[in-house]
C-alpha cells in the first residue's frame, strides 16, 4: 500500500497531464474522423 501511494505521489502529476491531454484531444480526433469520413464519401461519389 505504501509503495502504491509512493507511485501515485511520484507519477500523479504526469498522469493528470496525460489524462487532460487525452480528454482534450478526443474532441479533435472525433472531428478528424468525421472529416475523413466525409471526404471518403465525396471521393466515392465522384468515382
mmCIF file of the N, C-alpha and C atoms, coordinates in Angstrom:
data_MODEL
# 
_entry.id   MODEL 
# 
loop_
_atom_site.group_PDB 
_atom_site.id 
_atom_site.type_symbol 
_atom_site.label_atom_id 
_atom_site.label_alt_id 
_atom_site.label_comp_id 
_atom_site.label_asym_id 
_atom_site.label_entity_id 
_atom_site.label_seq_id 
_atom_site.pdbx_PDB_ins_code 
_atom_site.Cartn_x 
_atom_site.Cartn_y 
_atom_site.Cartn_z 
_atom_site.occupancy 
_atom_site.B_iso_or_equiv 
_atom_site.pdbx_formal_charge 
_atom_site.auth_seq_id 
_atom_site.auth_comp_id 
_atom_site.auth_asym_id 
_atom_site.auth_atom_id 
_atom_site.pdbx_PDB_model_num 
ATOM 1   N N  . UNK A 1 1  ? 0.829   -1.195 0.000   1.00 0.00 ? 1  UNK A N  1 
ATOM 2   C CA . UNK A 1 1  ? 0.000   0.000  0.000   1.00 0.00 ? 1  UNK A CA 1 
ATOM 3   C C  . UNK A 1 1  ? 0.873   1.259  0.000   1.00 0.00 ? 1  UNK A C  1 
ATOM 4   N N  . UNK A 1 2  ? 1.945   1.220  0.789   1.00 0.00 ? 2  UNK A N  1 
ATOM 5   C CA . UNK A 1 2  ? 2.828   2.390  0.841   1.00 0.00 ? 2  UNK A CA 1 
ATOM 6   C C  . UNK A 1 2  ? 3.487   2.634  -0.509  1.00 0.00 ? 2  UNK A C  1 
ATOM 7   N N  . UNK A 1 3  ? 3.857   1.535  -1.158  1.00 0.00 ? 3  UNK A N  1 
ATOM 8   C CA . UNK A 1 3  ? 4.507   1.685  -2.465  1.00 0.00 ? 3  UNK A CA 1 
ATOM 9   C C  . UNK A 1 3  ? 3.527   2.254  -3.491  1.00 0.00 ? 3  UNK A C  1 
ATOM 10  N N  . UNK A 1 4  ? 2.268   1.856  -3.401  1.00 0.00 ? 4  UNK A N  1 
ATOM 11  C CA . UNK A 1 4  ? 1.254   2.387  -4.304  1.00 0.00 ? 4  UNK A CA 1 
ATOM 12  C C  . UNK A 1 4  ? 1.083   3.886  -4.095  1.00 0.00 ? 4  UNK A C  1 
ATOM 13  N N  . UNK A 1 5  ? 1.056   4.315  -2.848  1.00 0.00 ? 5  UNK A N  1 
ATOM 14  C CA . UNK A 1 5  ? 0.957   5.749  -2.555  1.00 0.00 ? 5  UNK A CA 1 
ATOM 15  C C  . UNK A 1 5  ? 2.198   6.494  -3.019  1.00 0.00 ? 5  UNK A C  1 
ATOM 16  N N  . UNK A 1 6  ? 3.356   5.852  -2.886  1.00 0.00 ? 6  UNK A N  1 
ATOM 17  C CA . UNK A 1 6  ? 4.594   6.465  -3.365  1.00 0.00 ? 6  UNK A CA 1 
ATOM 18  C C  . UNK A 1 6  ? 4.556   6.655  -4.875  1.00 0.00 ? 6  UNK A C  1 
ATOM 19  N N  . UNK A 1 7  ? 4.071   5.624  -5.609  1.00 0.00 ? 7  UNK A N  1 
ATOM 20  C CA . UNK A 1 7  ? 3.943   5.750  -7.063  1.00 0.00 ? 7  UNK A CA 1 
ATOM 21  C C  . UNK A 1 7  ? 2.958   6.854  -7.435  1.00 0.00 ? 7  UNK A C  1 
ATOM 22  N N  . UNK A 1 8  ? 1.855   6.932  -6.706  1.00 0.00 ? 8  UNK A N  1 
ATOM 23  C CA . UNK A 1 8  ? 0.852   7.959  -7.001  1.00 0.00 ? 8  UNK A CA 1 
ATOM 24  C C  . UNK A 1 8  ? 1.419   9.349  -6.781  1.00 0.00 ? 8  UNK A C  1 
ATOM 25  N N  . UNK A 1 9  ? 2.202   9.517  -5.734  1.00 0.00 ? 9  UNK A N  1 
ATOM 26  C CA . UNK A 1 9  ? 2.778   10.840 -5.478  1.00 0.00 ? 9  UNK A CA 1 
ATOM 27  C C  . UNK A 1 9  ? 3.880   11.158 -6.477  1.00 0.00 ? 9  UNK A C  1 
ATOM 28  N N  . UNK A 1 10 ? 4.608   10.137 -6.931  1.00 0.00 ? 10 UNK A N  1 
ATOM 29  C CA . UNK A 1 10 ? 5.697   10.372 -7.881  1.00 0.00 ? 10 UNK A CA 1 
ATOM 30  C C  . UNK A 1 10 ? 5.183   10.620 -9.291  1.00 0.00 ? 10 UNK A C  1 
ATOM 31  N N  . UNK A 1 11 ? 4.168   9.856  -9.688  1.00 0.00 ? 11 UNK A N  1 
ATOM 32  C CA . UNK A 1 11 ? 3.687   9.915  -11.066 1.00 0.00 ? 11 UNK A CA 1 
ATOM 33  C C  . UNK A 1 11 ? 2.320   10.572 -11.188 1.00 0.00 ? 11 UNK A C  1 
ATOM 34  N N  . UNK A 1 12 ? 1.809   11.120 -10.131 1.00 0.00 ? 12 UNK A N  1 
ATOM 35  C CA . UNK A 1 12 ? 0.472   11.721 -10.149 1.00 0.00 ? 12 UNK A CA 1 
ATOM 36  C C  . UNK A 1 12 ? 0.348   12.871 -11.129 1.00 0.00 ? 12 UNK A C  1 
ATOM 37  N N  . UNK A 1 13 ? 1.307   13.792 -11.095 1.00 0.00 ? 13 UNK A N  1 
ATOM 38  C CA . UNK A 1 13 ? 1.239   14.948 -11.982 1.00 0.00 ? 13 UNK A CA 1 
ATOM 39  C C  . UNK A 1 13 ? 1.299   14.541 -13.447 1.00 0.00 ? 13 UNK A C  1 
ATOM 40  N N  . UNK A 1 14 ? 2.253   13.696 -13.853 1.00 0.00 ? 14 UNK A N  1 
ATOM 41  C CA . UNK A 1 14 ? 2.266   13.285 -15.265 1.00 0.00 ? 14 UNK A CA 1 
ATOM 42  C C  . UNK A 1 14 ? 0.995   12.554 -15.677 1.00 0.00 ? 14 UNK A C  1 
ATOM 43  N N  . UNK A 1 15 ? 0.426   11.774 -14.771 1.00 0.00 ? 15 UNK A N  1 
ATOM 44  C CA . UNK A 1 15 ? -0.805  11.058 -15.109 1.00 0.00 ? 15 UNK A CA 1 
ATOM 45  C C  . UNK A 1 15 ? -1.955  12.035 -15.309 1.00 0.00 ? 15 UNK A C  1 
ATOM 46  N N  . UNK A 1 16 ? -2.028  13.060 -14.486 1.00 0.00 ? 16 UNK A N  1 
ATOM 47  C CA . UNK A 1 16 ? -3.091  14.057 -14.628 1.00 0.00 ? 16 UNK A CA 1 
ATOM 48  C C  . UNK A 1 16 ? -2.919  14.820 -15.934 1.00 0.00 ? 16 UNK A C  1 
ATOM 49  N N  . UNK A 1 17 ? -1.702  15.201 -16.258 1.00 0.00 ? 17 UNK A N  1 
ATOM 50  C CA . UNK A 1 17 ? -1.448  15.920 -17.505 1.00 0.00 ? 17 UNK A CA 1 
ATOM 51  C C  . UNK A 1 17 ? -1.797  15.042 -18.706 1.00 0.00 ? 17 UNK A C  1 
ATOM 52  N N  . UNK A 1 18 ? -1.400  13.773 -18.661 1.00 0.00 ? 18 UNK A N  1 
ATOM 53  C CA . UNK A 1 18 ? -1.705  12.864 -19.766 1.00 0.00 ? 18 UNK A CA 1 
ATOM 54  C C  . UNK A 1 18 ? -3.217  12.680 -19.921 1.00 0.00 ? 18 UNK A C  1 
ATOM 55  N N  . UNK A 1 19 ? -3.923  12.523 -18.812 1.00 0.00 ? 19 UNK A N  1 
ATOM 56  C CA . UNK A 1 19 ? -5.381  12.363 -18.874 1.00 0.00 ? 19 UNK A CA 1 
ATOM 57  C C  . UNK A 1 19 ? -6.029  13.629 -19.439 1.00 0.00 ? 19 UNK A C  1 
ATOM 58  N N  . UNK A 1 20 ? -5.556  14.797 -19.022 1.00 0.00 ? 20 UNK A N  1 
ATOM 59  C CA . UNK A 1 20 ? -6.101  16.056 -19.524 1.00 0.00 ? 20 UNK A CA 1 
ATOM 60  C C  . UNK A 1 20 ? -5.900  16.162 -21.036 1.00 0.00 ? 20 UNK A C  1 
ATOM 61  N N  . UNK A 1 21 ? -4.702  15.831 -21.494 1.00 0.00 ? 21 UNK A N  1 
ATOM 62  C CA . UNK A 1 21 ? -4.422  15.921 -22.925 1.00 0.00 ? 21 UNK A CA 1 
ATOM 63  C C  . UNK A 1 21 ? -5.251  14.923 -23.717 1.00 0.00 ? 21 UNK A C  1 
ATOM 64  N N  . UNK A 1 22 ? -5.439  13.727 -23.184 1.00 0.00 ? 22 UNK A N  1 
ATOM 65  C CA . UNK A 1 22 ? -6.256  12.730 -23.884 1.00 0.00 ? 22 UNK A CA 1 
ATOM 66  C C  . UNK A 1 22 ? -7.702  13.190 -24.002 1.00 0.00 ? 22 UNK A C  1 
ATOM 67  N N  . UNK A 1 23 ? -8.235  13.748 -22.929 1.00 0.00 ? 23 UNK A N  1 
ATOM 68  C CA . UNK A 1 23 ? -9.616  14.233 -22.969 1.00 0.00 ? 23 UNK A CA 1 
ATOM 69  C C  . UNK A 1 23 ? -9.740  15.390 -23.947 1.00 0.00 ? 23 UNK A C  1 
ATOM 70  N N  . UNK A 1 24 ? -8.755  16.252 -23.931 1.00 0.00 ? 24 UNK A N  1 
ATOM 71  C CA . UNK A 1 24 ? -8.795  17.423 -24.813 1.00 0.00 ? 24 UNK A CA 1 
ATOM 72  C C  . UNK A 1 24 ? -8.661  17.026 -26.280 1.00 0.00 ? 24 UNK A C  1 
ATOM 73  N N  . UNK A 1 25 ? -7.832  16.041 -26.549 1.00 0.00 ? 25 UNK A N  1 
ATOM 74  C CA . UNK A 1 25 ? -7.614  15.607 -27.937 1.00 0.00 ? 25 UNK A CA 1 
ATOM 75  C C  . UNK A 1 25 ? -8.760  14.764 -28.461 1.00 0.00 ? 25 UNK A C  1 
ATOM 76  N N  . UNK A 1 26 ? -9.558  14.194 -27.568 1.00 0.00 ? 26 UNK A N  1 
ATOM 77  C CA . UNK A 1 26 ? -10.637 13.311 -28.008 1.00 0.00 ? 26 UNK A CA 1 
ATOM 78  C C  . UNK A 1 26 ? -11.607 14.043 -28.935 1.00 0.00 ? 26 UNK A C  1 
ATOM 79  N N  . UNK A 1 27 ? -11.975 15.256 -28.589 1.00 0.00 ? 27 UNK A N  1 
ATOM 80  C CA . UNK A 1 27 ? -12.878 16.030 -29.437 1.00 0.00 ? 27 UNK A CA 1 
ATOM 81  C C  . UNK A 1 27 ? -12.286 16.312 -30.801 1.00 0.00 ? 27 UNK A C  1 
ATOM 82  N N  . UNK A 1 28 ? -11.011 16.624 -30.822 1.00 0.00 ? 28 UNK A N  1 
ATOM 83  C CA . UNK A 1 28 ? -10.356 16.899 -32.100 1.00 0.00 ? 28 UNK A CA 1 
ATOM 84  C C  . UNK A 1 28 ? -10.271 15.641 -32.954 1.00 0.00 ? 28 UNK A C  1 
ATOM 85  N N  . UNK A 1 29 ? -10.015 14.513 -32.307 1.00 0.00 ? 29 UNK A N  1 
ATOM 86  C CA . UNK A 1 29 ? -9.941  13.262 -33.051 1.00 0.00 ? 29 UNK A CA 1 
ATOM 87  C C  . UNK A 1 29 ? -11.295 12.896 -33.637 1.00 0.00 ? 29 UNK A C  1 
ATOM 88  N N  . UNK A 1 30 ? -12.366 13.143 -32.898 1.00 0.00 ? 30 UNK A N  1 
ATOM 89  C CA . UNK A 1 30 ? -13.707 12.865 -33.419 1.00 0.00 ? 30 UNK A CA 1 
ATOM 90  C C  . UNK A 1 30 ? -14.014 13.723 -34.636 1.00 0.00 ? 30 UNK A C  1 
ATOM 91  N N  . UNK A 1 31 ? -13.617 14.995 -34.578 1.00 0.00 ? 31 UNK A N  1 
ATOM 92  C CA . UNK A 1 31 ? -13.814 15.878 -35.731 1.00 0.00 ? 31 UNK A CA 1 
ATOM 93  C C  . UNK A 1 31 ? -12.985 15.411 -36.927 1.00 0.00 ? 31 UNK A C  1 
ATOM 94  N N  . UNK A 1 32 ? -11.773 14.963 -36.662 1.00 0.00 ? 32 UNK A N  1 
ATOM 95  C CA . UNK A 1 32 ? -10.909 14.471 -37.730 1.00 0.00 ? 32 UNK A CA 1 
ATOM 96  C C  . UNK A 1 32 ? -11.506 13.230 -38.380 1.00 0.00 ? 32 UNK A C  1 
ATOM 97  N N  . UNK A 1 33 ? -12.024 12.317 -37.579 1.00 0.00 ? 33 UNK A N  1 
ATOM 98  C CA . UNK A 1 33 ? -12.650 11.106 -38.117 1.00 0.00 ? 33 UNK A CA 1 
ATOM 99  C C  . UNK A 1 33 ? -13.861 11.473 -38.965 1.00 0.00 ? 33 UNK A C  1 
ATOM 100 N N  . UNK A 1 34 ? -14.669 12.417 -38.484 1.00 0.00 ? 34 UNK A N  1 
ATOM 101 C CA . UNK A 1 34 ? -15.842 12.835 -39.249 1.00 0.00 ? 34 UNK A CA 1 
ATOM 102 C C  . UNK A 1 34 ? -15.424 13.461 -40.579 1.00 0.00 ? 34 UNK A C  1 
ATOM 103 N N  . UNK A 1 35 ? -14.385 14.269 -40.563 1.00 0.00 ? 35 UNK A N  1 
ATOM 104 C CA . UNK A 1 35 ? -13.905 14.891 -41.793 1.00 0.00 ? 35 UNK A CA 1 
ATOM 105 C C  . UNK A 1 35 ? -13.381 13.857 -42.778 1.00 0.00 ? 35 UNK A C  1 
ATOM 106 N N  . UNK A 1 36 ? -12.661 12.872 -42.283 1.00 0.00 ? 36 UNK A N  1 
ATOM 107 C CA . UNK A 1 36 ? -12.146 11.820 -43.157 1.00 0.00 ? 36 UNK A CA 1 
ATOM 108 C C  . UNK A 1 36 ? -13.295 11.022 -43.753 1.00 0.00 ? 36 UNK A C  1 
ATOM 109 N N  . UNK A 1 37 ? -14.312 10.730 -42.958 1.00 0.00 ? 37 UNK A N  1 
ATOM 110 C CA . UNK A 1 37 ? -15.474 10.002 -43.470 1.00 0.00 ? 37 UNK A CA 1 
ATOM 111 C C  . UNK A 1 37 ? -16.203 10.814 -44.541 1.00 0.00 ? 37 UNK A C  1 
ATOM 112 N N  . UNK A 1 38 ? -16.360 12.121 -44.305 1.00 0.00 ? 38 UNK A N  1 
ATOM 113 C CA . UNK A 1 38 ? -16.996 12.987 -45.303 1.00 0.00 ? 38 UNK A CA 1 
ATOM 114 C C  . UNK A 1 38 ? -16.186 13.009 -46.595 1.00 0.00 ? 38 UNK A C  1 
ATOM 115 N N  . UNK A 1 39 ? -14.879 13.099 -46.467 1.00 0.00 ? 39 UNK A N  1 
ATOM 116 C CA . UNK A 1 39 ? -14.015 13.110 -47.636 1.00 0.00 ? 39 UNK A CA 1 
ATOM 117 C C  . UNK A 1 39 ? -14.123 11.799 -48.402 1.00 0.00 ? 39 UNK A C  1 
ATOM 118 N N  . UNK A 1 40 ? -14.175 10.695 -47.682 1.00 0.00 ? 40 UNK A N  1 
ATOM 119 C CA . UNK A 1 40 ? -14.306 9.394  -48.335 1.00 0.00 ? 40 UNK A CA 1 
ATOM 120 C C  . UNK A 1 40 ? -15.625 9.305  -49.095 1.00 0.00 ? 40 UNK A C  1 
ATOM 121 N N  . UNK A 1 41 ? -16.694 9.846  -48.533 1.00 0.00 ? 41 UNK A N  1 
ATOM 122 C CA . UNK A 1 41 ? -17.992 9.839  -49.216 1.00 0.00 ? 41 UNK A CA 1 
ATOM 123 C C  . UNK A 1 41 ? -17.948 10.682 -50.478 1.00 0.00 ? 41 UNK A C  1 
ATOM 124 N N  . UNK A 1 42 ? -17.331 11.840 -50.405 1.00 0.00 ? 42 UNK A N  1 
ATOM 125 C CA . UNK A 1 42 ? -17.226 12.724 -51.561 1.00 0.00 ? 42 UNK A CA 1 
ATOM 126 C C  . UNK A 1 42 ? -16.415 12.068 -52.669 1.00 0.00 ? 42 UNK A C  1 
ATOM 127 N N  . UNK A 1 43 ? -15.307 11.452 -52.287 1.00 0.00 ? 43 UNK A N  1 
ATOM 128 C CA . UNK A 1 43 ? -14.468 10.779 -53.289 1.00 0.00 ? 43 UNK A CA 1 
ATOM 129 C C  . UNK A 1 43 ? -15.227 9.615  -53.915 1.00 0.00 ? 43 UNK A C  1 
ATOM 130 N N  . UNK A 1 44 ? -15.973 8.867  -53.111 1.00 0.00 ? 44 UNK A N  1 
ATOM 131 C CA . UNK A 1 44 ? -16.738 7.714  -53.635 1.00 0.00 ? 44 UNK A CA 1 
ATOM 132 C C  . UNK A 1 44 ? -17.822 8.182  -54.594 1.00 0.00 ? 44 UNK A C  1 
ATOM 133 N N  . UNK A 1 45 ? -18.430 9.328  -54.347 1.00 0.00 ? 45 UNK A N  1 
ATOM 134 C CA . UNK A 1 45 ? -19.481 9.844  -55.220 1.00 0.00 ? 45 UNK A CA 1 
ATOM 135 C C  . UNK A 1 45 ? -18.909 10.244 -56.577 1.00 0.00 ? 45 UNK A C  1 
ATOM 136 N N  . UNK A 1 46 ? -17.688 10.723 -56.596 1.00 0.00 ? 46 UNK A N  1 
ATOM 137 C CA . UNK A 1 46 ? -17.083 11.201 -57.842 1.00 0.00 ? 46 UNK A CA 1 
ATOM 138 C C  . UNK A 1 46 ? -16.526 10.076 -58.697 1.00 0.00 ? 46 UNK A C  1 
ATOM 139 N N  . UNK A 1 47 ? -16.373 8.899  -58.120 1.00 0.00 ? 47 UNK A N  1 
ATOM 140 C CA . UNK A 1 47 ? -15.810 7.793  -58.900 1.00 0.00 ? 47 UNK A CA 1 
ATOM 141 C C  . UNK A 1 47 ? -16.863 7.063  -59.605 1.00 0.00 ? 47 UNK A C  1 
# 
